[in-house]
């Protein structure tokens, strides 16, 4: 399968909300779906680091970095750990770094852009609190779907017919 969202919108248009087209695909995978786990942080990826160390099977990390373009919230080492722990994807309202390496990993990654500067680790941020960006409100436990066509969310898990 090369596309997911067109088929989902054909079958479930009333149950999906489409994100504004702000993101670039960086990971080795572009098609993904899973249960949302949220992170809210600003120029500190401590909570991202904490979560990639946990079991992410069937889950997608959605990170609100407050659209900051001054620091990278995900790099190659955290992305590799996410792969090792089964995360399906990471969506970042902010930047990544190590884009060349991340492109080789079997992980979907969507972000606003790249910045080679890492964050400080101050332990700041929140996990599984409601966040909003790209015209959507993301809540832990919702489901998210992505491919090269964009990003969408639903309240419950949807299956292709």
N, C-alpha and C positions, 0 to 999 in steps of 0.2 A: 504494500500500500504506500503510495506516495503522497496522498492527501487524506486528511481526516476531517477538518472543519467543514468543507463543502457538503460532505455526506451527512454529518451531524446536523447541520442547519437545514438540509433537505428533510430530515426525519423529525427534528425536535426544535424548530425555529422558535416556538413559544416558550421553551424551557431554557434557552441559552441567552447569555448576554455577551456581546462582543467588546473586547478591549479596543481602545484607540490604537492605531497602528504606529506605535512608538519604538518598537523593539527590533533588534537585530539578532539573528540566530548565530551563536558562536560554538555550540557543542557539536560533537560528532553525530549526534542524533538530532533530528528536527521534529519528529512526530512523538507526542507524548500525551499521557493523561494520568490523572491520579488525584488522590485526596489532598486538599490544601493544608499545609502547615505554614503559618505566617510568622514573619520576623519583621519587627520595626526597629530601625537603627539609623544612625547618622554618622558616617565616617568612622565607624567602629564595627568590625565584623566578628566580635566576640561571640555573639549568639549564633551566627552562621557556623562558626567553628564548632560550637557546642552541638549544634544539630547534625552536622555532617558525620559526627562520631556516633550517631544513633541509627537504629534500623529505619531505613527510609523506604522499605518495600511497599510499592503501591502509592507512594506519596510524592508530592511536588512541593518544594520549598518556594514560597512567594515572599520576596524580601522588599520591603519598602525602605529604600535608602534615601528617601526624600528627594529623589532626582539629582542627588549630588554627583557632579562630574569630577570632583577633586581627589577622590580616593577610590581604590578598587575594593569591592566587598567580597570578591571571589578570585582566587588564583589557582594555579595548577595543583598545588598540594591539597587544598581543600576540595577541589573538584575530584581529584583521584580518590580521596577518602569518601566522598559522596558516592562514587561508583562502587567502591568496595562495600559500602553499606546499603546498596540497593536503591538509592534515590533515583526516581524517574527523570526529574528535571529540576532546574533552579531558574526562577524568573526573578530578575533584579531590576527594580526601579532605581538604577544607578549603574556603576561601572564594574567591569571585570579587568583582570590583567592576565598575562600569559595566554593570550588568545590563540597563538599557534599551537600550543600544547593542548589546550582545552578542545580545539577542533578535532583532535585525534582521539578523544575519549568517548566511550559509548554512554554519553549523558547529553540530554537536551539542555541548553543554556540560552536564555533570552535576556538581553540587557540593553540599556540605552547606549552604551559605548564602552570604550576601553580607556584605561589610565594606568600607567605602569607603577604608580605610587601606592604602596600598601597602607592599610589603616593602622592606627594604634589599637592596642587591645586593652580597653579600659573596663570591660565587663558591662558596657552600657547596651541597652536595647530591651525589647520585650518579645516574648514568644507567645503565639496563639491569641493575640489581641486583634480586633478588627482593624484593617488598614484600607486605605483608598488611594488609588492612582489609576491613570489611563482610563478614567471615566467609569471605573468599577469599584464596588465595595467587596473586598475579599474577607471571608470569615473562615476560620479553621473548621474543617469538616465539609466544606463545599467541595465540588469537583472542578478541576481545571483541565482544559484540552488545548493543545497547541500543535501547530505545524507551520510550514512556510507561508500559509495564508493568514496567520494571526494567532489570537489567543481568545478563548472564551471560557466562561464559567457557568455552572449549573448548581442547583441546590441538591440534586441527587445524582447518582451515577447513571450515565446514559450509555447504552450499548447500540452499536450499529445494527440495523435491521437486515 
